Amino acid sequence: MSNIDEIGIRGIPKESKLILLGDWYQNPGQEWKIICYFYRDDLGYFRKGLPIDLLPALVPGTVFPRTSTENKAQGWTETVMLPQQDSWKKVDFRQLPRTLKRVDDFSEQFDNCVLYRIETDEKVYWLPIAEVARMLFFHSSEVVRAAVYQGNTWQLGKSWSEDWVGNVELSANIPVRYMNSLQYRKFFTWLFFDSDTQDSFGSIFQSINQNSIIENGADRWTFDFTPPDLSHCGISLAGYTGRAPEEYHVFIREIRSVSGLKAPDLDVVYFSHPDDHLLLSKELEVIEEKPRPPSKPPVDIRELDPDTNPKSSKKRYSIKLGRSGLNFDVEPDTRRSPRHVKALPPLSEPDLEEIEEQTPEELASLQQGSDIGKGLKADIDNLDPPVLIDAPEKIMFFQSMLQKLEKEHVWQIESIIGDVPKKRCRSQHLVGGRPRRYCHAVIKRDKSTTIQILEIELTSKPKKDGTLEVESLSTLFFRAGDTAVTFQRILDELMTAYKDGRLNAMSWKRQFISQNTSVREYLGHPDNKIKNELDALESWVARAADKVIGM
Protein backbone atom coordinates (compact mmCIF):
# COMPACT_ATOMS: atom_id res chain seq x y z
CA MET A 1 0.00 0.00 0.00
CA SER A 2 1.39 3.39 -0.98
CA ASN A 3 1.10 6.00 1.75
CA ILE A 4 0.67 9.67 0.89
CA ASP A 5 0.45 12.86 2.87
CA GLU A 6 -2.98 13.41 4.36
CA ILE A 7 -5.06 15.11 1.64
CA GLY A 8 -8.63 16.19 2.28
CA ILE A 9 -11.27 18.46 0.79
CA ARG A 10 -12.02 21.74 2.56
CA GLY A 11 -15.53 21.65 4.00
CA ILE A 12 -15.67 17.84 4.24
CA PRO A 13 -15.31 16.75 7.90
CA LYS A 14 -12.51 14.33 8.69
CA GLU A 15 -13.34 10.62 8.52
CA SER A 16 -16.23 11.26 6.13
CA LYS A 17 -16.80 8.52 3.59
CA LEU A 18 -17.98 9.27 0.04
CA ILE A 19 -20.92 6.96 -0.60
CA LEU A 20 -22.49 8.06 -3.90
CA LEU A 21 -22.35 10.69 -6.62
CA GLY A 22 -25.73 12.23 -7.43
CA ASP A 23 -27.13 14.77 -9.88
CA TRP A 24 -25.27 17.76 -11.30
CA TYR A 25 -26.44 21.36 -11.01
CA GLN A 26 -25.34 24.75 -12.31
CA ASN A 27 -26.47 28.04 -10.83
CA PRO A 28 -26.68 31.06 -13.19
CA GLY A 29 -23.22 32.42 -14.02
CA GLN A 30 -21.44 29.59 -12.18
CA GLU A 31 -19.75 26.31 -13.07
CA TRP A 32 -21.26 22.84 -12.84
CA LYS A 33 -21.25 21.09 -9.46
CA ILE A 34 -22.07 17.54 -8.45
CA ILE A 35 -24.06 16.54 -5.37
CA CYS A 36 -21.97 14.14 -3.30
CA TYR A 37 -23.38 11.97 -0.51
CA PHE A 38 -21.14 11.29 2.48
CA TYR A 39 -21.37 9.39 5.75
CA ARG A 40 -19.70 9.90 9.12
CA ASP A 41 -20.52 7.95 12.26
CA ASP A 42 -21.55 10.94 14.35
CA LEU A 43 -23.17 12.91 11.52
CA GLY A 44 -24.97 10.16 9.63
CA TYR A 45 -25.53 10.78 5.92
CA PHE A 46 -25.04 14.29 4.55
CA ARG A 47 -24.57 15.87 1.15
CA LYS A 48 -22.25 18.47 -0.31
CA GLY A 49 -22.11 20.15 -3.73
CA LEU A 50 -18.57 20.01 -5.15
CA PRO A 51 -17.18 21.41 -8.43
CA ILE A 52 -16.83 18.90 -11.26
CA ASP A 53 -13.10 19.77 -11.38
CA LEU A 54 -12.79 17.47 -8.34
CA LEU A 55 -14.18 14.42 -10.17
CA PRO A 56 -10.75 12.72 -10.55
CA ALA A 57 -10.56 12.71 -6.73
CA LEU A 58 -14.16 11.60 -6.09
CA VAL A 59 -13.89 7.83 -5.92
CA PRO A 60 -16.87 6.26 -4.10
CA GLY A 61 -15.75 4.52 -0.94
CA THR A 62 -12.99 7.06 -0.27
CA VAL A 63 -12.60 8.25 3.31
CA PHE A 64 -11.36 11.84 3.48
CA PRO A 65 -8.72 12.92 4.16
CA ARG A 66 -7.10 10.30 2.02
CA THR A 67 -3.86 8.82 3.37
CA SER A 68 -3.15 6.13 0.81
CA THR A 69 -3.39 5.67 -2.95
CA GLU A 70 -5.24 2.45 -2.17
CA ASN A 71 -8.92 2.92 -1.42
CA LYS A 72 -9.17 1.59 2.13
CA ALA A 73 -12.91 0.91 1.88
CA GLN A 74 -13.44 -2.77 2.60
CA GLY A 75 -15.76 -4.97 0.65
CA TRP A 76 -16.06 -7.41 -2.23
CA THR A 77 -13.20 -7.47 -4.75
CA GLU A 78 -12.83 -9.55 -7.90
CA THR A 79 -11.93 -9.46 -11.57
CA VAL A 80 -14.69 -9.96 -14.14
CA MET A 81 -14.73 -10.23 -17.91
CA LEU A 82 -17.59 -8.08 -19.14
CA PRO A 83 -20.17 -9.72 -21.42
CA GLN A 84 -21.27 -8.34 -24.77
CA GLN A 85 -22.23 -4.73 -24.21
CA ASP A 86 -25.60 -4.97 -25.96
CA SER A 87 -26.67 -7.31 -23.12
CA TRP A 88 -26.18 -4.61 -20.48
CA LYS A 89 -29.44 -3.08 -19.28
CA LYS A 90 -29.58 0.62 -18.46
CA VAL A 91 -31.68 1.13 -15.30
CA ASP A 92 -31.97 3.64 -12.46
CA PHE A 93 -31.41 3.43 -8.70
CA ARG A 94 -35.07 2.66 -8.06
CA GLN A 95 -34.47 -0.80 -9.54
CA LEU A 96 -31.49 -1.55 -7.30
CA PRO A 97 -32.09 -4.62 -5.05
CA ARG A 98 -33.20 -3.61 -1.56
CA THR A 99 -30.13 -4.95 0.29
CA LEU A 100 -27.78 -3.02 -2.01
CA LYS A 101 -29.39 0.35 -1.32
CA ARG A 102 -27.63 2.97 0.78
CA VAL A 103 -28.34 6.57 1.85
CA ASP A 104 -32.04 5.96 2.52
CA ASP A 105 -32.42 9.49 3.90
CA PHE A 106 -31.75 10.96 0.44
CA SER A 107 -32.85 8.09 -1.81
CA GLU A 108 -35.50 10.13 -3.67
CA GLN A 109 -32.85 12.64 -4.71
CA PHE A 110 -30.79 10.17 -6.71
CA ASP A 111 -33.49 7.68 -7.77
CA ASN A 112 -33.01 8.78 -11.37
CA CYS A 113 -29.24 8.20 -11.39
CA VAL A 114 -28.25 5.71 -14.07
CA LEU A 115 -26.73 2.23 -13.59
CA TYR A 116 -25.96 -0.72 -15.81
CA ARG A 117 -27.42 -4.07 -14.82
CA ILE A 118 -24.89 -6.61 -16.08
CA GLU A 119 -25.71 -10.32 -15.86
CA THR A 120 -23.14 -13.11 -16.01
CA ASP A 121 -23.56 -16.84 -15.44
CA GLU A 122 -22.90 -16.47 -11.71
CA LYS A 123 -23.79 -12.93 -10.62
CA VAL A 124 -25.69 -9.77 -11.39
CA TYR A 125 -23.56 -6.60 -11.28
CA TRP A 126 -24.92 -3.09 -10.75
CA LEU A 127 -22.53 -0.51 -12.16
CA PRO A 128 -23.16 3.27 -11.86
CA ILE A 129 -22.57 4.84 -15.25
CA ALA A 130 -20.77 7.77 -13.59
CA GLU A 131 -18.11 5.31 -12.34
CA VAL A 132 -17.58 4.06 -15.90
CA ALA A 133 -16.91 7.63 -17.09
CA ARG A 134 -14.62 8.36 -14.14
CA MET A 135 -12.51 5.32 -14.86
CA LEU A 136 -12.31 5.88 -18.61
CA PHE A 137 -11.96 9.65 -18.87
CA PHE A 138 -11.77 11.61 -15.61
CA HIS A 139 -8.03 11.33 -14.96
CA SER A 140 -7.35 15.07 -15.04
CA SER A 141 -9.36 18.17 -14.21
CA GLU A 142 -8.42 19.59 -17.61
CA VAL A 143 -9.89 16.53 -19.32
CA VAL A 144 -13.07 16.81 -17.22
CA ARG A 145 -13.54 20.44 -18.27
CA ALA A 146 -12.98 19.59 -21.95
CA ALA A 147 -15.62 16.84 -21.77
CA VAL A 148 -18.20 18.97 -19.93
CA TYR A 149 -17.77 22.41 -21.49
CA GLN A 150 -16.48 21.67 -25.02
CA GLY A 151 -17.46 18.10 -25.82
CA ASN A 152 -14.29 17.49 -27.86
CA THR A 153 -10.52 17.21 -27.50
CA TRP A 154 -9.65 20.57 -29.14
CA GLN A 155 -8.84 22.16 -25.78
CA LEU A 156 -6.52 19.29 -24.97
CA GLY A 157 -4.43 19.34 -28.12
CA LYS A 158 -4.36 18.37 -31.77
CA SER A 159 -3.42 15.12 -33.45
CA TRP A 160 -2.66 13.72 -36.88
CA SER A 161 -1.39 10.44 -38.27
CA GLU A 162 0.15 9.09 -41.44
CA ASP A 163 1.36 5.62 -42.38
CA TRP A 164 0.95 4.10 -38.90
CA VAL A 165 2.76 7.00 -37.21
CA GLY A 166 0.78 9.37 -34.97
CA ASN A 167 1.59 12.84 -33.64
CA VAL A 168 0.01 14.61 -30.68
CA GLU A 169 0.68 18.23 -29.81
CA LEU A 170 -0.76 18.75 -26.35
CA SER A 171 -2.31 22.09 -25.45
CA ALA A 172 -0.66 24.47 -23.00
CA ASN A 173 -3.66 23.67 -20.75
CA ILE A 174 -2.20 20.21 -20.10
CA PRO A 175 0.55 20.00 -17.47
CA VAL A 176 3.94 19.38 -19.08
CA ARG A 177 4.68 16.58 -16.58
CA TYR A 178 2.06 14.40 -18.30
CA MET A 179 4.61 14.17 -21.13
CA ASN A 180 6.82 12.15 -18.77
CA SER A 181 4.08 9.66 -17.94
CA LEU A 182 3.81 6.61 -20.18
CA GLN A 183 0.31 5.98 -18.82
CA TYR A 184 -0.93 9.45 -19.74
CA ARG A 185 0.66 9.23 -23.19
CA LYS A 186 -1.22 5.94 -23.74
CA PHE A 187 -4.44 7.53 -22.45
CA PHE A 188 -4.15 10.50 -24.80
CA THR A 189 -3.26 8.19 -27.71
CA TRP A 190 -6.48 6.28 -27.11
CA LEU A 191 -8.50 9.47 -26.66
CA PHE A 192 -7.14 11.25 -29.75
CA PHE A 193 -6.97 8.41 -32.26
CA ASP A 194 -9.85 6.04 -31.49
CA SER A 195 -13.06 7.30 -33.12
CA ASP A 196 -15.34 5.24 -30.83
CA THR A 197 -13.61 6.76 -27.80
CA GLN A 198 -13.92 10.29 -29.18
CA ASP A 199 -17.64 9.78 -29.81
CA SER A 200 -18.06 8.52 -26.26
CA PHE A 201 -16.12 11.49 -24.87
CA GLY A 202 -18.32 13.90 -26.82
CA SER A 203 -21.55 12.21 -25.68
CA ILE A 204 -21.17 13.72 -22.17
CA PHE A 205 -21.52 17.24 -23.57
CA GLN A 206 -24.35 16.12 -25.86
CA SER A 207 -26.28 14.61 -22.97
CA ILE A 208 -25.90 17.79 -20.92
CA ASN A 209 -27.31 19.89 -23.75
CA GLN A 210 -30.15 17.50 -24.56
CA ASN A 211 -31.22 16.33 -21.12
CA SER A 212 -30.50 19.06 -18.56
CA ILE A 213 -33.58 20.76 -17.08
CA ILE A 214 -34.20 24.00 -15.19
CA GLU A 215 -35.29 23.46 -11.59
CA ASN A 216 -35.58 26.25 -9.01
CA GLY A 217 -33.68 28.61 -11.29
CA ALA A 218 -30.69 26.26 -11.77
CA ASP A 219 -29.75 23.81 -14.50
CA ARG A 220 -29.96 20.23 -13.29
CA TRP A 221 -28.70 17.10 -15.03
CA THR A 222 -28.56 13.39 -14.26
CA PHE A 223 -25.22 12.07 -15.48
CA ASP A 224 -25.39 9.91 -18.59
CA PHE A 225 -23.20 9.18 -21.58
CA THR A 226 -22.51 6.51 -24.19
CA PRO A 227 -19.46 4.40 -23.25
CA PRO A 228 -17.14 3.00 -25.92
CA ASP A 229 -17.45 -0.71 -26.59
CA LEU A 230 -16.21 -2.52 -23.47
CA SER A 231 -17.40 -5.96 -24.53
CA HIS A 232 -15.06 -8.67 -23.25
CA CYS A 233 -12.84 -6.21 -21.40
CA GLY A 234 -11.74 -7.29 -17.94
CA ILE A 235 -12.36 -5.05 -14.93
CA SER A 236 -10.91 -5.23 -11.44
CA LEU A 237 -13.68 -4.04 -9.11
CA ALA A 238 -14.46 -3.27 -5.50
CA GLY A 239 -17.94 -3.12 -4.02
CA TYR A 240 -20.31 -5.12 -1.86
CA THR A 241 -22.78 -7.97 -2.22
CA GLY A 242 -26.40 -8.11 -1.20
CA ARG A 243 -27.80 -10.04 1.74
CA ALA A 244 -29.92 -13.18 1.39
CA PRO A 245 -31.78 -13.78 -0.86
CA GLU A 246 -29.86 -11.18 -2.96
CA GLU A 247 -26.33 -12.38 -2.17
CA TYR A 248 -25.54 -13.00 -5.87
CA HIS A 249 -26.07 -9.28 -6.61
CA VAL A 250 -22.96 -7.06 -6.52
CA PHE A 251 -22.88 -3.27 -6.39
CA ILE A 252 -19.70 -2.01 -8.06
CA ARG A 253 -18.52 0.95 -6.03
CA GLU A 254 -15.15 1.36 -7.76
CA ILE A 255 -13.51 0.14 -10.97
CA ARG A 256 -9.81 -0.13 -10.18
CA SER A 257 -8.56 -1.16 -13.60
CA VAL A 258 -9.78 -1.99 -17.09
CA SER A 259 -7.92 -4.37 -19.39
CA GLY A 260 -8.39 -5.23 -23.04
CA LEU A 261 -9.15 -1.75 -24.38
CA LYS A 262 -8.62 -1.51 -28.14
CA ALA A 263 -5.50 0.46 -29.01
CA PRO A 264 -5.49 2.53 -32.23
CA ASP A 265 -3.77 1.03 -35.28
CA LEU A 266 -0.48 2.88 -34.90
CA ASP A 267 3.09 1.66 -34.59
CA VAL A 268 4.40 4.73 -32.77
CA VAL A 269 3.01 8.05 -31.46
CA TYR A 270 5.13 11.17 -30.82
CA PHE A 271 4.13 13.75 -28.21
CA SER A 272 5.06 17.42 -28.05
CA HIS A 273 4.07 20.35 -25.82
CA PRO A 274 4.49 24.13 -26.37
CA ASP A 275 6.08 24.51 -22.92
CA ASP A 276 8.42 21.52 -23.22
CA HIS A 277 11.68 23.47 -23.23
CA LEU A 278 15.29 22.49 -22.90
CA LEU A 279 16.70 25.47 -21.05
CA LEU A 280 20.19 26.78 -21.68
CA SER A 281 22.01 29.17 -19.40
CA LYS A 282 23.97 32.12 -20.78
CA GLU A 283 27.01 29.82 -20.83
CA LEU A 284 24.91 27.45 -22.99
CA GLU A 285 24.94 24.76 -20.36
CA VAL A 286 21.87 22.56 -20.13
CA ILE A 287 19.93 23.02 -16.88
CA GLU A 288 19.21 19.46 -15.86
CA GLU A 289 16.16 18.50 -13.88
CA LYS A 290 17.02 16.90 -10.56
CA PRO A 291 14.97 13.74 -10.05
CA ARG A 292 12.88 13.76 -6.91
CA PRO A 293 13.80 11.07 -4.39
CA PRO A 294 11.17 8.30 -4.56
CA SER A 295 10.53 8.54 -0.82
CA LYS A 296 9.29 12.13 -0.99
CA PRO A 297 5.62 12.86 -1.56
CA PRO A 298 4.78 14.60 -4.88
CA VAL A 299 3.73 17.79 -3.09
CA ASP A 300 3.08 19.13 0.38
CA ILE A 301 -0.54 20.00 -0.37
CA ARG A 302 -2.83 18.80 2.43
CA GLU A 303 -6.20 20.13 1.33
CA LEU A 304 -8.13 20.81 -1.88
CA ASP A 305 -10.18 23.99 -1.94
CA PRO A 306 -13.50 23.51 -3.80
CA ASP A 307 -14.58 27.16 -3.55
CA THR A 308 -11.59 29.25 -4.67
CA ASN A 309 -10.19 29.73 -8.15
CA PRO A 310 -6.41 29.43 -8.22
CA LYS A 311 -3.99 31.78 -9.91
CA SER A 312 -3.60 31.36 -13.65
CA SER A 313 -0.07 30.05 -13.71
CA LYS A 314 2.05 27.56 -15.59
CA LYS A 315 3.12 26.18 -12.25
CA ARG A 316 0.77 23.31 -11.55
CA TYR A 317 1.33 20.81 -8.81
CA SER A 318 0.81 17.09 -9.18
CA ILE A 319 -1.33 15.28 -6.61
CA LYS A 320 -1.43 11.49 -6.37
CA LEU A 321 -4.66 10.38 -4.69
CA GLY A 322 -5.53 7.00 -6.12
CA ARG A 323 -4.61 4.18 -8.45
CA SER A 324 -6.33 3.61 -11.76
CA GLY A 325 -5.24 1.37 -14.60
CA LEU A 326 -6.18 1.63 -18.28
CA ASN A 327 -4.62 -1.38 -19.98
CA PHE A 328 -4.76 -2.00 -23.72
CA ASP A 329 -4.83 -5.12 -25.87
CA VAL A 330 -1.52 -3.98 -27.35
CA GLU A 331 0.71 -1.40 -25.73
CA PRO A 332 1.12 1.61 -28.04
CA ASP A 333 4.71 2.81 -28.49
CA THR A 334 4.54 6.42 -27.31
CA ARG A 335 7.51 8.77 -27.22
CA ARG A 336 8.32 12.28 -26.16
CA SER A 337 9.44 14.44 -29.10
CA PRO A 338 12.72 16.38 -28.78
CA ARG A 339 12.38 19.45 -26.57
CA HIS A 340 12.39 23.01 -27.81
CA VAL A 341 15.72 24.69 -27.07
CA LYS A 342 15.30 27.95 -25.16
CA ALA A 343 18.08 30.26 -23.94
CA LEU A 344 17.61 31.95 -20.57
CA PRO A 345 18.30 35.67 -20.18
CA PRO A 346 21.39 36.50 -18.08
CA LEU A 347 20.97 36.13 -14.28
CA SER A 348 17.52 34.56 -14.64
CA GLU A 349 16.29 31.40 -12.99
CA PRO A 350 14.37 28.60 -14.71
CA ASP A 351 10.60 28.72 -14.32
CA LEU A 352 9.51 25.29 -15.43
CA GLU A 353 6.43 23.67 -13.97
CA GLU A 354 8.22 20.32 -13.91
CA ILE A 355 10.74 21.73 -11.46
CA GLU A 356 8.01 22.94 -9.17
CA GLU A 357 7.32 19.67 -7.40
CA GLN A 358 7.46 20.82 -3.78
CA THR A 359 5.65 23.62 -2.03
CA PRO A 360 5.41 24.58 1.64
CA GLU A 361 1.79 25.60 1.18
CA GLU A 362 -0.99 23.21 2.12
CA LEU A 363 -4.00 24.44 0.10
CA ALA A 364 -4.54 24.08 -3.65
CA SER A 365 -7.37 24.08 -6.17
CA LEU A 366 -8.11 21.83 -9.16
CA GLN A 367 -10.17 24.52 -10.88
CA GLN A 368 -9.20 26.33 -14.06
CA GLY A 369 -7.74 29.48 -12.57
CA SER A 370 -7.93 33.16 -13.40
CA ASP A 371 -5.82 36.32 -13.32
CA ILE A 372 -7.49 37.38 -10.07
CA GLY A 373 -7.42 33.89 -8.57
CA LYS A 374 -5.76 33.02 -5.31
CA GLY A 375 -3.78 30.01 -4.21
CA LEU A 376 -2.00 27.19 -5.98
CA LYS A 377 -3.16 25.37 -9.08
CA ALA A 378 -2.99 21.58 -9.12
CA ASP A 379 -4.11 18.53 -11.07
CA ILE A 380 -4.55 14.85 -10.36
CA ASP A 381 -2.14 12.08 -11.37
CA ASN A 382 -3.90 8.77 -10.69
CA LEU A 383 -3.00 6.63 -13.71
CA ASP A 384 -0.78 3.71 -12.81
CA PRO A 385 1.03 1.26 -15.08
CA PRO A 386 -0.04 -2.37 -14.94
CA VAL A 387 2.02 -4.45 -12.54
CA LEU A 388 2.27 -7.77 -14.31
CA ILE A 389 1.65 -10.91 -12.34
CA ASP A 390 4.92 -12.27 -11.00
CA ALA A 391 4.61 -15.84 -12.23
CA PRO A 392 7.70 -17.91 -11.42
CA GLU A 393 8.39 -18.63 -15.07
CA LYS A 394 6.50 -16.48 -17.56
CA ILE A 395 6.80 -18.83 -20.55
CA MET A 396 5.79 -21.79 -18.37
CA PHE A 397 2.87 -19.75 -17.05
CA PHE A 398 1.83 -19.18 -20.66
CA GLN A 399 2.03 -22.92 -21.33
CA SER A 400 -0.17 -23.55 -18.29
CA MET A 401 -2.67 -21.21 -19.88
CA LEU A 402 -2.52 -23.22 -23.13
CA GLN A 403 -3.05 -26.50 -21.28
CA LYS A 404 -6.08 -25.15 -19.47
CA LEU A 405 -7.40 -23.65 -22.70
CA GLU A 406 -7.08 -27.03 -24.45
CA LYS A 407 -8.78 -28.89 -21.60
CA GLU A 408 -11.72 -26.49 -21.24
CA HIS A 409 -12.49 -26.09 -24.95
CA VAL A 410 -11.35 -29.43 -26.39
CA TRP A 411 -9.17 -27.69 -28.97
CA GLN A 412 -6.07 -29.33 -30.41
CA ILE A 413 -3.08 -27.21 -29.37
CA GLU A 414 0.57 -27.78 -30.22
CA SER A 415 3.40 -25.49 -29.09
CA ILE A 416 7.16 -25.11 -29.38
CA ILE A 417 9.68 -23.02 -27.44
CA GLY A 418 12.67 -21.43 -29.16
CA ASP A 419 15.14 -18.56 -29.03
CA VAL A 420 14.24 -15.26 -30.67
CA PRO A 421 16.41 -14.36 -33.68
CA LYS A 422 19.33 -11.97 -33.27
CA LYS A 423 18.61 -9.12 -35.65
CA ARG A 424 19.30 -5.38 -35.48
CA CYS A 425 18.30 -5.24 -31.83
CA ARG A 426 21.49 -4.57 -29.83
CA SER A 427 21.03 -6.72 -26.73
CA GLN A 428 17.24 -7.07 -26.87
CA HIS A 429 17.58 -10.73 -27.88
CA LEU A 430 19.11 -11.50 -24.48
CA VAL A 431 17.59 -11.96 -21.02
CA GLY A 432 20.10 -12.16 -18.20
CA GLY A 433 22.89 -12.94 -20.66
CA ARG A 434 21.08 -15.88 -22.29
CA PRO A 435 18.88 -15.96 -25.41
CA ARG A 436 15.37 -14.58 -24.96
CA ARG A 437 12.73 -17.25 -25.57
CA TYR A 438 9.46 -17.35 -27.45
CA CYS A 439 6.58 -19.81 -27.49
CA HIS A 440 4.68 -20.44 -30.73
CA ALA A 441 1.35 -22.26 -30.43
CA VAL A 442 -1.00 -23.53 -33.12
CA ILE A 443 -4.67 -24.00 -32.21
CA LYS A 444 -6.97 -26.08 -34.43
CA ARG A 445 -10.26 -24.54 -33.38
CA ASP A 446 -12.27 -26.58 -35.87
CA LYS A 447 -11.74 -28.39 -39.17
CA SER A 448 -11.39 -25.16 -41.15
CA THR A 449 -9.83 -22.72 -38.66
CA THR A 450 -6.23 -22.63 -37.43
CA ILE A 451 -5.08 -19.85 -35.11
CA GLN A 452 -1.49 -19.11 -34.15
CA ILE A 453 -0.22 -17.51 -30.95
CA LEU A 454 3.14 -15.89 -30.24
CA GLU A 455 4.27 -15.27 -26.67
CA ILE A 456 7.60 -13.56 -25.94
CA GLU A 457 9.62 -13.83 -22.75
CA LEU A 458 9.67 -10.53 -20.82
CA THR A 459 12.02 -9.17 -18.20
CA SER A 460 12.68 -6.07 -16.07
CA LYS A 461 15.23 -3.35 -16.80
CA PRO A 462 16.68 -0.71 -14.46
CA LYS A 463 15.65 2.92 -15.03
CA LYS A 464 17.76 6.04 -14.45
CA ASP A 465 16.20 6.56 -11.02
CA GLY A 466 17.24 3.06 -9.91
CA THR A 467 13.76 1.50 -10.07
CA LEU A 468 12.91 -1.44 -12.30
CA GLU A 469 10.76 -1.09 -15.41
CA VAL A 470 8.87 -4.23 -16.41
CA GLU A 471 8.73 -4.93 -20.14
CA SER A 472 5.29 -4.98 -21.67
CA LEU A 473 4.44 -6.83 -24.88
CA SER A 474 1.04 -8.28 -25.59
CA THR A 475 0.41 -11.85 -26.71
CA LEU A 476 -0.23 -12.00 -30.47
CA PHE A 477 -3.06 -14.11 -31.98
CA PHE A 478 -3.26 -14.34 -35.77
CA ARG A 479 -4.46 -16.32 -38.77
CA ALA A 480 -2.28 -16.72 -41.84
CA GLY A 481 -2.06 -19.11 -44.78
CA ASP A 482 1.56 -20.16 -44.24
CA THR A 483 1.89 -21.44 -40.68
CA ALA A 484 5.66 -21.74 -40.45
CA VAL A 485 6.97 -18.90 -42.58
CA THR A 486 4.66 -16.17 -41.29
CA PHE A 487 5.46 -16.54 -37.60
CA GLN A 488 9.21 -16.59 -38.34
CA ARG A 489 8.90 -13.37 -40.35
CA ILE A 490 6.90 -11.77 -37.52
CA LEU A 491 9.65 -12.77 -35.08
CA ASP A 492 12.28 -11.27 -37.39
CA GLU A 493 10.37 -8.00 -37.52
CA LEU A 494 9.84 -8.03 -33.76
CA MET A 495 13.58 -8.16 -33.10
CA THR A 496 14.52 -5.59 -35.76
CA ALA A 497 15.01 -1.90 -35.04
CA TYR A 498 14.41 0.50 -37.92
CA LYS A 499 16.29 3.72 -37.37
CA ASP A 500 14.73 5.49 -40.37
CA GLY A 501 11.24 4.40 -39.39
CA ARG A 502 12.01 5.10 -35.73
CA LEU A 503 10.72 1.67 -34.71
CA ASN A 504 12.33 -0.17 -31.81
CA ALA A 505 13.13 -3.84 -31.42
CA MET A 506 10.88 -5.77 -29.02
CA SER A 507 7.79 -4.05 -30.39
CA TRP A 508 5.13 -5.61 -32.59
CA LYS A 509 5.38 -4.07 -36.07
CA ARG A 510 1.65 -3.68 -36.40
CA GLN A 511 1.64 -2.42 -39.98
CA PHE A 512 3.70 -5.44 -41.08
CA ILE A 513 1.45 -7.83 -39.12
CA SER A 514 -1.67 -6.25 -40.59
CA GLN A 515 -0.32 -6.71 -44.13
CA ASN A 516 0.79 -10.31 -43.63
CA THR A 517 -2.06 -11.86 -41.66
CA SER A 518 -5.75 -12.24 -42.47
CA VAL A 519 -6.91 -11.70 -38.87
CA ARG A 520 -4.96 -10.54 -35.82
CA GLU A 521 -5.73 -9.86 -32.16
CA TYR A 522 -3.63 -8.82 -29.17
CA LEU A 523 -4.05 -9.88 -25.54
CA GLY A 524 -2.52 -8.08 -22.55
CA HIS A 525 -0.93 -10.01 -19.68
CA PRO A 526 -2.58 -10.47 -16.28
CA ASP A 527 -2.21 -7.60 -13.85
CA ASN A 528 -1.38 -8.19 -10.19
CA LYS A 529 -4.49 -6.21 -9.21
CA ILE A 530 -6.01 -9.67 -9.64
CA LYS A 531 -6.05 -11.29 -6.22
CA ASN A 532 -3.68 -14.20 -6.84
CA GLU A 533 -1.88 -16.22 -9.49
CA LEU A 534 -4.67 -18.80 -9.83
CA ASP A 535 -7.26 -16.06 -10.45
CA ALA A 536 -4.85 -14.46 -12.92
CA LEU A 537 -4.57 -17.73 -14.81
CA GLU A 538 -8.36 -18.15 -14.90
CA SER A 539 -8.77 -14.60 -16.20
CA TRP A 540 -6.06 -15.10 -18.84
CA VAL A 541 -7.66 -18.35 -20.07
CA ALA A 542 -11.10 -16.71 -20.33
CA ARG A 543 -9.77 -13.73 -22.26
CA ALA A 544 -7.65 -15.93 -24.56
CA ALA A 545 -10.65 -18.16 -25.30
CA ASP A 546 -12.68 -15.10 -26.16
CA LYS A 547 -10.02 -14.05 -28.70
CA VAL A 548 -9.88 -17.52 -30.29
CA ILE A 549 -13.67 -17.83 -30.55
CA GLY A 550 -13.97 -14.36 -32.06
CA MET A 551 -11.41 -15.06 -34.82
Secondary structure, DSSP 8 states (H G I E B T S, - for coil): --EEEEEEETTS-TTEEEEEEEEEEE-TTS--EEEEEEEETTTEEEEEEEEGGGGGG--TT-EESEEESS----SEEEEEE---GGG-EEEEGGGS-GGG---GGGGGGSTT-EEEEEE-SS-EEEEEHHHHHHHHT-SSHHHHHIIIIISSSTTTEEEEEETTEEEEEE-TTS-GGGGG-HHHHHHHHHHHH-HHHHHHHHHHHHHHHHH-EEETTEEEE---------TT-EEEEEEEE--TT-TTEEEEEEEEEEEEE---S-SEEEEE-TT-EEEE-TT--B-------TTS-S----EE-SS---B--S-EEEE----BEEEESS--EEEE---EEEE--TT-----GGG----S--EEE-S--BTT--SEEEEE--B----B---SSHHHHHHHHHHHHHHHHT-EEEEEEEE----S-TTTTEETTEE-EEEEEEEEEETTEEEEEEEE---EEE-TTS-EEE----EEEEE-S-HHHHHHHHHHHHT--BTTTTB-SSS--HHHHHHH-SEEEEE---BTTSSSHHHHHHHHHHHHHHHHHH-
